[in-house]
């Protein structure tokens, strides 16, 4: 997550390489997406405007401190969280995701399931 937050390192290079490889395929329409769970959801910030990608639909997302920039121009977002998940990417992340989506006017459906665990 440090590499993704910093925008450099092997993780970032791997994500960018996969995006570039997919985009270059003859059968690619130019529309790419990504979905991730837990840390994978957090890496969605690499798929933002400026990289040629719109942010994907996360299932769990940790606010990386720059969500408004990362989510600018986002497609509709759905997020599901376990109410008993006390990790930084758990239920508390729902509000951290909802705030920038609302501020940006992005259609979204963020749900916290109170009885669900991590």
N, C-alpha and C positions, 0 to 999 in steps of 0.2 A: 504494500500500500504506500510505503514511503516513495518508491520509484514513481508510481502513478501520480501521487500528489505533487512530486517535484517535476513531473513531465519528462523524465529521462531515466535511462537505465535499461536493463535487459527486458524487463516486463513491458515497458513502453515500446521498445524496438520490436518485440515479438508481436504485440497488438498491431502496430503500424505495418509490419511486414505482412501479416495475414490480411489486413484491410487492402493493402496495395495489390497483393496476389489475387484476391477475389475480384477486385475492381478491374484488373487487367484481363480477366477471363473473357473469351469470346461470347460465352453464354450468360454473362452478367448484364443485367438491365441497367446497372448503375444504382439500383436500390439495394442497400445492404442494411442488415440489422444485427443486433446482438442481444442476448438475454443472459443474465447471470444470477447466480444465487450467492448470497453472502458477499464474500470478497469479490467475486465475479461481477456482482451487481455494482459494486463500488468502482470497478474499473471502467464503467460506462463513461466516465468523464473524458476518456481518450477518444470517444466517438462524438465529438462536438463540432460545431461550426469552426471552420479554420482547418479541419482535418478532412473535410469533404463528407462528413457523416452527421446525421441528426442523432441526438441522444436516443438510446433504445428504451424499451420497456423494462425497467428493473423490477425484480421481485423483492429483493431486499437491497437497501442502499445505505451506505454510511455517508453522512454529509462530509465532504472533503474540505469544507471551509470556503468553497468557491462555487457552490451549486448554482447560483443565479447565472454566472457566466457559462458554466458547463451545460445548463439546461436551456439557454437562450435558443429559440428556434426549434424546440423539442416537438416531436410528434406526441400524440396523446400518451399519457403515462398511467400505468396501473402498478400499484405496489401493495404487497400483502405482508403483514408482520404478525408474529406471534406475541401476544400480550405478555407472556411469561418469559420472553427472551430479554434478558437484561444486558446483553452484550451491546457494544457501541453500534452494531448494525441491527439491533433488535427493535423493539417497539418504540424506543425513543427516536429512532431514525425516521419514523413516520412523520412526525411534526417537522423535523429538519428538512424533509423532502417536500412536504405540503406547502411550507412557507414560500419558497422560491417559485414553485409551480403556480401558486395563486398570484404572486406578485407579477409574474410574467404573463399571466392569462392563458397558461397551457391547460388544456382539458386534462383532467386527471381523476383517478379513483384510487384513493389511498385507504386501505382498510387495516385495522388492528383487530385481530381475533383474540379476545381476552383470555380464553382458556387454552390457547395453543402455545406450545413451548418452542424452544429454538429448533 
